[in-house]
Amino acid sequence: MAARTPLSSRPLDLLYFTFFLIHLPASLLLDCQPLYPPSLVPHFISQLPKKYIQLSADPLVGGAMGYANESNDFLWFKTFLFVEAFFQVPVFILGLKGLWKGMNPQLSKLQSYSCSIYLLLLVYGASTATTTLPCLTVLLSTPITSVQSITVSQRYLLLSSYLPFFVLPMFMAVDMAMRIAKLLQAGVAVTAERKSQ
């Protein structure tokens, strides 16, 4: 098996790997629950969103789970959950694999497996930041929701829960764009060198 550069020597990749590793079970066990047939969700797992909402008064998850009187108000958020289930979850798996394999020092950067996922991680980062921003806007601009009032401490809890899912994916998108730009520059330089020979 070819040698790989360990994650410990790639701090940003380690951060993204850890983020995906934590986010994958959270998505499957909590976020995507409104999309599952209730009969397929074990009772103790179905209690997780209820406990979370009791603690945080999250109007978005509460609306998506149908705890709000007018759950159609949160149809846009439920649409984002479909994006999470059918786009983000597969990206977590592919991202974990690609980031784990990492750079192979025996191959050029253009041939390395981790470089081949840069575009996918760029799209993931931009998409996730874009879908999280309206959620943050709701949390910041709606002091009283159709579910219940949110206390100041609950607002801080909610912002601390949602903000990392905006900041880190946005940072990832910018980082991947810069990595792709470097690869394109290297490819252009190699092409120009070959033409000059």
Backbone torsions as a table, in degrees:
resi	resn	phi	psi	omega
1	MET	NA	139.7	-177.9
2	ALA	-70.1	146.2	178.1
3	ALA	-67.9	152.2	177.2
4	ARG	-132.2	155.9	175.2
5	THR	-79.3	122.4	-175.4
6	PRO	-65.0	152.9	178.2
7	LEU	-58.6	-34.0	-177.5
8	SER	-62.0	-22.5	178.1
9	SER	-96.7	5.5	177.1
10	ARG	-127.7	80.6	-170.6
11	PRO	-58.0	-40.1	179.4
12	LEU	-68.2	-40.7	177.2
13	ASP	-63.6	-37.0	176.8
14	LEU	-63.8	-41.5	177.2
15	LEU	-61.6	-46.9	179.9
16	TYR	-64.5	-41.8	178.9
17	PHE	-59.2	-47.3	-179.9
18	THR	-63.4	-41.6	178.0
19	PHE	-59.0	-48.0	179.3
20	PHE	-64.7	-40.0	-178.8
21	LEU	-62.6	-38.0	178.4
22	ILE	-78.1	-39.8	-174.5
23	HIS	-70.8	-33.1	-176.8
24	LEU	-57.8	-55.7	179.4
25	PRO	-66.5	-33.5	177.8
26	ALA	-62.4	-40.6	178.4
27	SER	-65.0	-46.9	-176.0
28	LEU	-69.7	-37.6	-174.9
29	LEU	-89.0	-28.9	-174.8
30	LEU	-118.2	-61.4	-170.9
31	ASP	-62.4	-40.8	-174.7
32	CYS	-87.2	-0.5	-177.5
33	GLN	-56.2	-37.5	179.0
34	PRO	-63.0	-14.8	-178.2
35	LEU	-91.5	-15.1	-177.4
36	TYR	-85.7	147.3	169.9
37	PRO	-62.4	130.0	-176.9
38	PRO	-53.8	-31.2	-178.4
39	SER	-68.3	-18.6	-179.4
40	LEU	-92.4	-6.2	-177.1
41	VAL	-98.1	117.8	176.9
42	PRO	-57.3	147.4	-173.8
43	HIS	-55.4	-46.3	-176.2
44	PHE	-65.1	-29.5	177.3
45	ILE	-77.3	-35.3	179.4
46	SER	-66.8	-19.0	178.8
47	GLN	-80.2	-17.9	-177.5
48	LEU	-58.5	-50.0	179.1
49	PRO	-62.3	-36.3	179.9
50	LYS	-63.2	-44.8	179.0
51	LYS	-64.9	-40.8	178.8
52	TYR	-62.3	-42.8	-178.4
53	ILE	-70.3	-36.2	175.9
54	GLN	-61.2	-38.0	-178.9
55	LEU	-76.1	-44.7	-168.8
56	SER	-104.7	-19.2	-173.0
57	ALA	56.7	35.6	-177.9
58	ASP	-62.6	112.5	-178.1
59	PRO	-71.4	-25.1	-178.1
60	LEU	-74.5	-52.2	178.5
61	VAL	-65.8	-40.0	177.6
62	GLY	-59.4	-42.3	178.4
63	GLY	-67.5	-43.0	-179.4
64	ALA	-66.0	-32.8	-179.6
65	MET	-81.1	-5.3	179.1
66	GLY	84.6	15.3	179.2
67	TYR	-80.9	-14.7	178.6
68	ALA	-86.6	153.3	179.0
69	ASN	-64.4	-35.6	-177.5
70	GLU	-116.0	77.3	-174.7
71	SER	-68.0	-18.8	176.7
72	ASN	-66.3	-21.7	176.1
73	ASP	-62.1	-22.2	-175.7
74	PHE	-109.5	19.9	179.1
75	LEU	-61.5	-37.2	177.7
76	TRP	-60.2	-39.0	-179.9
77	PHE	-69.8	-38.6	177.8
78	LYS	-63.4	-34.1	175.3
79	THR	-61.8	-40.8	177.1
80	PHE	-62.9	-32.4	177.7
81	LEU	-67.3	-33.2	174.5
82	PHE	-64.8	-41.0	176.5
83	VAL	-61.0	-42.2	178.8
84	GLU	-62.7	-45.2	-176.4
85	ALA	-68.3	-42.7	-170.4
86	PHE	-102.5	-9.2	174.8
87	PHE	-118.7	-54.3	-173.9
88	GLN	-67.0	-44.6	-179.2
89	VAL	-58.7	-46.9	174.9
90	PRO	-61.4	-35.3	177.5
91	VAL	-64.8	-38.7	177.8
92	PHE	-56.6	-45.4	-177.2
93	ILE	-67.0	-48.5	178.7
94	LEU	-65.6	-38.6	178.4
95	GLY	-64.3	-43.0	177.1
96	LEU	-59.3	-45.1	-179.5
97	LYS	-64.0	-49.3	-177.8
98	GLY	-65.6	-42.0	179.4
99	LEU	-68.9	-34.5	178.1
100	TRP	-65.7	-46.4	-179.8
101	LYS	-64.0	-41.4	173.8
102	GLY	62.3	-163.4	-178.9
103	MET	-75.2	137.7	174.1
104	ASN	-104.4	111.3	-176.4
105	PRO	-62.0	-17.5	-179.5
106	GLN	-82.6	-11.4	179.5
107	LEU	-110.7	159.5	174.1
108	SER	-72.3	161.9	178.2
109	LYS	-59.1	-33.0	-178.9
110	LEU	-69.5	-22.7	-178.3
111	GLN	-99.0	-13.3	-173.2
112	SER	-68.3	143.7	-176.8
113	TYR	-63.0	-42.9	-175.8
114	SER	-61.5	-33.0	178.5
115	CYS	-66.8	-28.3	-177.9
116	SER	-71.8	-14.5	177.9
117	ILE	-98.5	-1.3	-178.8
118	TYR	-56.6	-44.7	-178.5
119	LEU	-63.7	-43.0	178.9
120	LEU	-62.3	-42.2	179.7
121	LEU	-69.9	-31.4	174.2
122	LEU	-63.1	-48.1	179.6
123	VAL	-63.4	-43.3	177.6
124	TYR	-57.4	-50.5	-176.8
125	GLY	-60.3	-45.8	-179.8
126	ALA	-65.8	-43.6	-179.2
127	SER	-64.2	-45.2	-177.0
128	THR	-68.2	-42.7	177.3
129	ALA	-62.0	-39.6	-179.3
130	THR	-66.3	-39.4	-179.8
131	THR	-79.8	-22.3	179.0
132	THR	-81.5	-29.4	-178.5
133	LEU	-57.9	-45.9	176.6
134	PRO	-62.4	-32.1	177.6
135	CYS	-64.6	-44.8	177.3
136	LEU	-61.8	-39.2	179.6
137	THR	-62.0	-43.0	177.7
138	VAL	-61.6	-45.9	-177.6
139	LEU	-65.3	-33.8	-179.0
140	LEU	-81.9	-29.9	-171.0
141	SER	-104.0	-7.5	-175.9
142	THR	-117.5	92.7	-178.8
143	PRO	-68.0	-32.2	178.0
144	ILE	-124.9	127.2	-177.4
145	THR	-107.3	177.6	176.2
146	SER	-72.6	-9.4	177.9
147	VAL	-91.2	-57.2	-179.7
148	GLN	-174.6	174.9	175.8
149	SER	-72.1	153.5	176.8
150	ILE	-114.0	127.1	177.9
151	THR	-76.9	167.1	179.0
152	VAL	-60.8	-43.1	-179.7
153	SER	-66.6	-35.5	176.5
154	GLN	-67.4	-37.9	177.4
155	ARG	-61.5	-44.2	177.8
156	TYR	-62.7	-40.4	177.7
157	LEU	-62.5	-44.9	-179.8
158	LEU	-65.1	-43.9	178.8
159	LEU	-64.0	-38.8	178.0
160	SER	-69.3	-22.0	176.4
161	SER	-81.8	-39.0	-174.5
162	TYR	-90.9	-35.9	-173.4
163	LEU	-58.1	-42.2	177.6
164	PRO	-60.5	-28.5	-179.9
165	PHE	-81.6	-1.5	168.8
166	PHE	-102.2	-50.3	-173.1
167	VAL	-66.2	-51.5	-175.9
168	LEU	-64.8	-46.7	176.4
169	PRO	-62.3	-36.5	177.7
170	MET	-64.6	-43.6	177.0
171	PHE	-61.6	-42.2	179.0
172	MET	-60.8	-42.7	-179.8
173	ALA	-61.5	-44.2	179.3
174	VAL	-65.8	-43.9	179.5
175	ASP	-60.6	-46.3	-179.4
176	MET	-66.5	-36.8	177.0
177	ALA	-61.7	-41.1	178.9
178	MET	-67.9	-39.0	177.8
179	ARG	-63.9	-43.7	-180.0
180	ILE	-64.3	-40.7	178.8
181	ALA	-60.8	-40.9	177.5
182	LYS	-63.9	-41.6	178.6
183	LEU	-64.6	-40.1	177.8
184	LEU	-64.4	-41.7	177.6
185	GLN	-62.0	-42.1	178.6
186	ALA	-64.0	-41.7	178.3
187	GLY	-64.0	-41.2	177.7
188	VAL	-64.2	-41.3	-180.0
189	ALA	-64.6	-41.7	178.9
190	VAL	-65.0	-42.9	178.6
191	THR	-62.1	-44.0	179.9
192	ALA	-64.7	-39.0	179.6
193	GLU	-66.0	-41.1	179.1
194	ARG	-66.0	-37.0	179.6
195	LYS	-68.6	-31.1	-178.1
196	SER	-78.6	-12.6	-178.3
197	GLN	-85.2	NA	NA
